[in-house]
Amino acid sequence: MNDPRDEVPGRVAAIRICASLAPVFGVAREREEGGWELCPHFSGFTPQDARDSMGPVFRGLAREAAQSGHRAAYEECMQAASRIDGEPVDELAVLGTRYRVVRAERFIRTGPAGPEPPRPADPDPGEPGRAHEVPDPAAGFVIDPVTATGMSEGILKVELLSCAYPEGAVPAQVRGDSVRAGQAHPGGVLLPATFMTAEKAEGRWVPEGPQTSAAPQAARDSLALYLRVMAPWKLSLGPGEAAVYAAAADRLDAERSDEMEVAGRRFRVVRVERLVRIGPDGPEGPRPSDPDPQPPVMMQAQQLRGEGLLTDQDDDAPIELDEHAKKFAQLFHQEEERRRKRLGKH
């Protein structure tokens, strides 16, 4: 049985591609010297999530312009930020530079041993409980199709670019958009991998959710949080059962393992590939079939006001929590206190 972490090119074919995850969206800016540079936090689940992150980029440029005394540049950046808040715009030119909402497809590689765990060569900085402090490796990453890649990565990229939904497997519009994307954006660049946890249930590995982490340890931290907080809350575990999950989380912190079992359940940290398709005009943006349910923040506020669901008056009345919510708050505060003590914070 081949090790799914093996990067030897001749063994790439032993791992099949499972396109089981929804795409993610972020913002990139076009560079004068060629290519497109990713802005921080390439992690939106909808195009609007990425648009919402574009506004702060323009406001940051406005602050820099104000500090430099460039009034016209300041006004241009603020106008762009206001437009993003009010319209579903996927591309804007600001101060002569194009900014675009970019789409990345996500894939999990899997084989006889199941989904691929982190590779030994994957960077894994950060101590348990502190991996969220590690910078996003995709921030500042340059999308450039002319950048050379290794043989293994090149083979994988070809496999990913050739992936297409079988007819009837997805709605016709989704499949049609996928086919058109392959024609309009025939190239591609692999972004730094991200990581998530999956659970084996009824013989199948099921991702725990859509969220991924920038490093394996960050995914382990998310699993530890689930074991200490979410599982006892969701499953209404008694003290003895919760102690079993907490002990498993302690082992996870101590061993930094990528697979574990607890109470008859099996979890694994899984490696997630991200591919940005590229065409003659740059990286692919959102597709018409991509779910995009939320309008921009100002449009949403206007709609809520029109429906009488939002007023300009502040409501300072305390929120009453039911018993289920109080239990979650208690578990979460206990976990915060445990982490503070472990990290030596008071």
C-alpha positions as CSV (number, residue, x, y, z in Angstrom):
1,M,0.0,0.0,0.0
2,N,1.5,3.3,-1.0
3,D,2.0,6.0,1.6
4,P,-0.4,8.9,0.6
5,R,2.2,11.4,1.7
6,D,4.7,10.1,-0.8
7,E,5.7,12.8,-3.2
8,V,7.6,10.6,-5.6
9,P,6.3,11.5,-9.1
10,G,5.9,7.9,-10.2
11,R,3.4,7.3,-7.4
12,V,1.2,10.3,-8.0
13,A,-1.1,8.2,-10.1
14,A,-1.8,5.9,-7.1
15,I,-3.7,8.8,-5.5
16,R,-7.0,9.9,-7.1
17,I,-8.5,13.4,-6.9
18,C,-11.7,13.8,-4.9
19,A,-13.3,17.2,-5.7
20,S,-15.5,17.2,-2.7
21,L,-15.1,20.7,-1.3
22,A,-16.7,23.9,-2.2
23,P,-14.5,26.6,-3.7
24,V,-13.0,29.5,-1.7
25,F,-12.6,33.1,-2.7
26,G,-10.1,35.9,-2.0
27,V,-8.7,39.1,-3.5
28,A,-5.7,39.5,-5.7
29,R,-4.0,42.6,-7.2
30,E,-2.3,42.7,-10.5
31,R,1.4,43.5,-10.4
32,E,3.3,45.7,-12.8
33,E,6.1,43.1,-13.1
34,G,3.5,40.4,-14.0
35,G,1.3,38.0,-12.1
36,W,-1.3,38.7,-9.4
37,E,-0.5,38.9,-5.7
38,L,-2.9,37.5,-3.2
39,C,-4.2,39.8,-0.4
40,P,-4.4,38.3,3.1
41,H,-7.0,35.7,4.2
42,F,-7.9,33.8,1.0
43,S,-10.7,32.0,2.8
44,G,-14.1,33.3,1.8
45,F,-16.8,30.7,1.2
46,T,-18.8,33.0,-1.2
47,P,-17.8,35.8,-3.6
48,Q,-19.3,38.3,-1.2
49,D,-17.0,37.2,1.6
50,A,-14.1,38.2,-0.7
51,R,-15.7,41.5,-1.7
52,D,-16.1,42.3,2.0
53,S,-12.4,41.8,2.5
54,M,-11.6,44.1,-0.5
55,G,-13.1,47.2,1.2
56,P,-10.5,47.1,4.0
57,V,-7.7,46.9,1.4
58,F,-8.9,50.1,-0.2
59,R,-9.3,51.8,3.2
60,G,-5.8,50.8,4.1
61,L,-4.6,52.4,0.9
62,A,-6.6,55.5,1.7
63,R,-4.9,55.8,5.1
64,E,-1.5,55.6,3.5
65,A,-2.5,58.3,1.0
66,A,-3.8,60.5,3.8
67,Q,-0.5,60.1,5.7
68,S,1.4,61.0,2.6
69,G,-0.8,64.1,1.9
70,H,-2.2,62.7,-1.4
71,R,-5.7,64.0,-1.2
72,A,-6.8,62.8,-4.7
73,A,-5.5,59.3,-4.0
74,Y,-7.3,59.3,-0.7
75,E,-10.6,60.2,-2.3
76,E,-10.2,57.6,-5.0
77,C,-9.5,54.8,-2.5
78,M,-12.5,55.8,-0.3
79,Q,-14.8,56.0,-3.3
80,A,-13.7,52.5,-4.3
81,A,-14.4,51.2,-0.7
82,S,-17.8,52.8,-0.7
83,R,-18.7,51.3,-4.0
84,I,-17.6,47.8,-2.8
85,D,-19.9,48.2,0.3
86,G,-22.9,49.0,-2.0
87,E,-22.4,46.9,-5.1
88,P,-21.5,43.3,-5.9
89,V,-18.4,44.3,-7.9
90,D,-15.8,41.6,-8.6
91,E,-13.1,43.8,-10.1
92,L,-12.0,47.4,-9.6
93,A,-9.0,49.5,-10.7
94,V,-7.7,51.7,-7.9
95,L,-4.7,54.0,-8.3
96,G,-3.9,52.3,-11.6
97,T,-3.9,48.8,-10.2
98,R,-6.6,46.1,-10.8
99,Y,-8.0,44.3,-7.9
100,R,-10.1,41.1,-8.5
101,V,-12.1,38.6,-6.6
102,V,-10.4,35.3,-7.3
103,R,-11.8,31.8,-7.2
104,A,-9.9,28.7,-6.1
105,E,-11.1,25.1,-6.4
106,R,-10.4,22.8,-3.5
107,F,-9.5,19.1,-3.8
108,I,-8.6,16.3,-1.4
109,R,-6.2,13.6,-2.7
110,T,-7.2,10.1,-1.5
111,G,-6.0,6.6,-2.0
112,P,-6.3,3.1,-0.5
113,A,-5.3,4.4,3.0
114,G,-7.9,7.2,2.8
115,P,-7.5,11.0,2.4
116,E,-4.0,12.4,2.3
117,P,-2.7,13.6,5.7
118,P,-0.1,16.4,6.0
119,R,3.2,15.7,4.2
120,P,6.5,15.6,6.2
121,A,7.7,18.6,4.1
122,D,4.6,20.7,4.9
123,P,5.5,23.7,7.2
124,D,4.0,23.1,10.6
125,P,5.0,26.1,12.8
126,G,3.2,27.1,15.9
127,E,2.7,25.5,19.3
128,P,-0.5,23.8,20.3
129,G,-3.1,26.4,21.1
130,R,-1.1,29.1,19.3
131,A,-1.1,28.1,15.7
132,H,-3.6,30.9,14.9
133,E,-0.7,33.3,15.4
134,V,1.2,31.9,12.4
135,P,1.0,34.2,9.3
136,D,-1.1,33.0,6.4
137,P,1.3,31.4,3.9
138,A,-0.9,32.5,1.0
139,A,-0.7,36.2,1.9
140,G,1.6,37.8,-0.8
141,F,1.6,34.6,-2.8
142,V,2.1,35.5,-6.5
143,I,-0.1,33.8,-9.1
144,D,2.1,33.5,-12.1
145,P,1.6,30.7,-14.7
146,V,5.2,31.0,-15.9
147,T,6.7,30.1,-12.5
148,A,8.4,26.7,-12.7
149,T,7.0,23.8,-10.7
150,G,8.4,20.4,-9.7
151,M,7.5,17.3,-11.6
152,S,5.1,16.0,-8.9
153,E,3.4,19.3,-8.6
154,G,3.2,19.6,-12.4
155,I,1.6,16.2,-12.7
156,L,-0.9,17.0,-10.0
157,K,-1.8,20.4,-11.6
158,V,-2.5,18.7,-15.0
159,E,-4.8,16.2,-13.2
160,L,-6.6,19.0,-11.4
161,L,-7.0,21.1,-14.5
162,S,-8.5,18.1,-16.4
163,C,-11.1,17.4,-13.7
164,A,-14.7,17.8,-14.8
165,Y,-18.0,16.9,-13.3
166,P,-19.6,13.8,-14.8
167,E,-22.8,14.6,-16.6
168,G,-25.7,14.4,-14.2
169,A,-23.5,14.5,-11.1
170,V,-24.2,18.2,-10.5
171,P,-26.8,20.8,-11.8
172,A,-26.4,21.5,-15.5
173,Q,-25.4,25.2,-14.9
174,V,-22.6,24.1,-12.5
175,R,-21.3,21.5,-15.0
176,G,-21.6,24.1,-17.8
177,D,-19.6,26.7,-15.9
178,S,-17.0,24.0,-15.1
179,V,-16.6,23.2,-18.8
180,R,-16.4,26.9,-19.8
181,A,-13.8,27.5,-17.1
182,G,-11.6,24.9,-18.6
183,Q,-11.8,26.6,-22.0
184,A,-11.5,30.2,-20.8
185,H,-8.9,29.5,-18.1
186,P,-6.8,26.6,-19.3
187,G,-3.8,27.3,-17.0
188,G,-3.5,27.0,-13.3
189,V,-1.4,27.6,-10.2
190,L,-1.4,25.6,-7.0
191,L,-1.6,27.8,-3.8
192,P,-0.1,26.7,-0.5
193,A,-2.0,23.7,0.8
194,T,-4.5,24.1,3.7
195,F,-5.6,21.6,6.3
196,M,-8.8,20.4,7.9
197,T,-10.1,17.4,9.9
198,A,-12.2,14.6,8.7
199,E,-14.0,11.7,10.5
200,K,-14.5,8.2,9.3
201,A,-18.1,7.3,9.5
202,E,-19.8,4.2,8.0
203,G,-16.7,3.5,6.0
204,R,-16.4,7.0,4.5
205,W,-14.2,9.9,5.5
206,V,-16.4,13.0,6.0
207,P,-14.9,16.5,6.3
208,E,-15.8,18.2,9.6
209,G,-16.9,21.4,7.9
210,P,-15.9,23.8,5.1
211,Q,-13.3,25.7,7.1
212,T,-9.6,24.9,6.5
213,S,-6.5,26.0,8.4
214,A,-3.2,27.4,7.2
215,A,-1.1,24.8,9.0
216,P,-1.5,21.2,10.3
217,Q,-1.2,22.4,13.9
218,A,-4.0,24.9,13.4
219,A,-6.2,22.0,12.2
220,R,-5.2,20.0,15.3
221,D,-6.2,23.0,17.4
222,S,-9.6,23.1,15.8
223,L,-10.0,19.4,16.5
224,A,-8.9,19.9,20.1
225,L,-11.5,22.6,20.5
226,Y,-14.2,20.3,19.1
227,L,-13.2,17.6,21.6
228,R,-13.2,19.9,24.6
229,V,-16.1,22.2,23.8
230,M,-18.2,21.4,20.8
231,A,-18.6,17.6,21.3
232,P,-19.7,17.8,25.0
233,W,-22.1,20.6,24.0
234,K,-23.6,19.0,20.9
235,L,-23.7,15.5,22.2
236,S,-24.8,16.5,25.7
237,L,-22.0,14.4,27.2
238,G,-22.0,13.7,30.9
239,P,-18.9,14.5,33.0
240,G,-17.3,11.0,32.5
241,E,-17.8,11.0,28.7
242,A,-16.6,14.6,28.4
243,A,-13.5,13.6,30.4
244,V,-12.7,11.0,27.7
245,Y,-12.9,13.6,25.0
246,A,-10.8,16.1,27.0
247,A,-8.1,13.4,27.6
248,A,-8.0,12.8,23.8
249,A,-7.5,16.5,23.2
250,D,-4.6,16.5,25.7
251,R,-3.0,13.6,23.9
252,L,-3.5,15.5,20.6
253,D,-1.7,18.5,22.0
254,A,1.2,16.5,23.4
255,E,1.8,14.2,20.4
256,R,0.9,16.5,17.5
257,S,-0.4,13.5,15.7
258,D,-2.4,13.6,12.5
259,E,-4.8,10.8,13.3
260,M,-6.5,9.7,16.5
261,E,-9.4,7.7,17.9
262,V,-11.7,8.6,20.8
263,A,-14.9,6.9,22.0
264,G,-15.0,4.7,19.0
265,R,-14.6,7.6,16.6
266,R,-11.6,8.1,14.2
267,F,-10.4,11.5,13.1
268,R,-7.6,12.6,10.7
269,V,-6.0,15.8,9.7
270,V,-6.4,16.1,5.9
271,R,-4.4,18.0,3.3
272,V,-6.4,20.2,1.0
273,E,-5.1,21.3,-2.4
274,R,-6.2,24.7,-3.9
275,L,-6.0,25.5,-7.6
276,V,-6.6,28.9,-9.2
277,R,-7.4,28.7,-12.9
278,I,-5.7,31.2,-15.1
279,G,-6.6,32.6,-18.5
280,P,-5.2,35.3,-20.9
281,D,-6.6,38.0,-18.6
282,G,-5.5,36.6,-15.3
283,P,-7.0,34.4,-12.6
284,E,-10.6,33.1,-12.7
285,G,-13.2,35.1,-10.9
286,P,-16.5,33.9,-9.5
287,R,-18.7,31.7,-11.7
288,P,-22.4,32.4,-12.3
289,S,-23.4,29.2,-10.6
290,D,-21.3,29.9,-7.4
291,P,-23.7,30.4,-4.4
292,D,-23.7,34.1,-3.4
293,P,-26.7,34.6,-1.1
294,Q,-25.6,37.7,0.8
295,P,-25.7,41.2,-0.7
296,P,-23.1,43.8,0.1
297,V,-23.3,45.2,3.6
298,M,-25.0,48.5,2.6
299,M,-27.5,46.8,0.3
300,Q,-28.3,44.4,3.1
301,A,-28.8,47.2,5.6
302,Q,-31.1,49.0,3.2
303,Q,-33.2,45.8,2.7
304,L,-33.5,45.2,6.4
305,R,-34.6,48.8,7.0
306,G,-37.2,48.5,4.2
307,E,-38.5,45.4,6.0
308,G,-38.6,47.1,9.3
309,L,-36.0,44.7,10.8
310,L,-33.3,47.3,11.4
311,T,-33.5,50.7,12.9
312,D,-30.9,53.4,13.7
313,Q,-31.6,53.1,17.4
314,D,-29.1,51.1,19.5
315,D,-30.6,48.3,21.5
316,D,-28.6,47.9,24.7
317,A,-30.9,45.4,26.3
318,P,-28.9,42.3,27.5
319,I,-29.4,39.1,25.5
320,E,-31.0,36.3,27.4
321,L,-29.4,32.9,26.8
322,D,-31.3,29.7,27.0
323,E,-29.8,26.8,29.0
324,H,-28.3,25.1,26.0
325,A,-26.5,28.4,25.0
326,K,-25.4,28.9,28.6
327,K,-23.8,25.4,28.6
328,F,-21.9,26.3,25.5
329,A,-20.7,29.6,27.0
330,Q,-19.6,27.8,30.1
331,L,-17.6,25.2,28.1
332,F,-16.0,27.9,25.9
333,H,-15.0,30.0,28.9
334,Q,-13.4,26.9,30.6
335,E,-11.4,26.3,27.4
336,E,-10.2,29.9,27.3
337,E,-9.1,29.7,30.9
338,R,-7.3,26.4,30.3
339,R,-5.4,27.9,27.3
340,R,-4.5,31.0,29.3
341,K,-3.0,28.9,32.1
342,R,-1.2,26.6,29.6
343,L,0.4,29.5,27.8
344,G,1.3,31.3,31.0
345,K,-1.1,34.2,30.4
346,H,-3.0,35.8,33.3
